[in-house]
Amino acid sequence: MSIQINQQKQVLDPNFSADISIPAAGGADVQTTPFDLSQAGDAGLDHIFGELLVDALPNNVTSSISVAVSLYAGATAGSLALFAEVPALSVPGVATTGSAQASFQFRFPPDTPEFVAANVHAPTGVGNNTAQKAHFNIRF
């Protein structure tokens, strides 16, 4: 696997990149495998950025309903909970066309626990978008 560099000169290590399918509607949640930030080397949290992306969702056509991608964190991989210090990426529905692709980049707060994962929530009524994905990347 090769390491990629984006336009902002941040390094994307494939070991810190995860893709998950959007869950079927009905209040379903899916979560990426947790990343261990202690494995990020000597970068320190002040040099580590998170990135949440959601593909276009053609069946997300109800404007009052949103798919949400949130950051979960914990001291261990088995103790993850919502990490409210980082806002969720909310992807609202758009009548007829569905949602456009959405993304959100953030710097990890200094109190971020060691393990982090992305959680995708598809509420009832969001439509079948299981062919689309959410992406969680960590850049150095």
Secondary structure, DSSP 8 states (H G I E B T S, - for coil): ---EE-TT--EEEEEEEEEEE---TTTEEEE---EEGGGGTT--GGG-EEEEEE--BTT---TT-EEEEEEEEESSTT--EE-TTS--EEEE--TTT-B--EEEEEE--TT--SEEEEEEEE-TTS---TTSEEEEEEE-
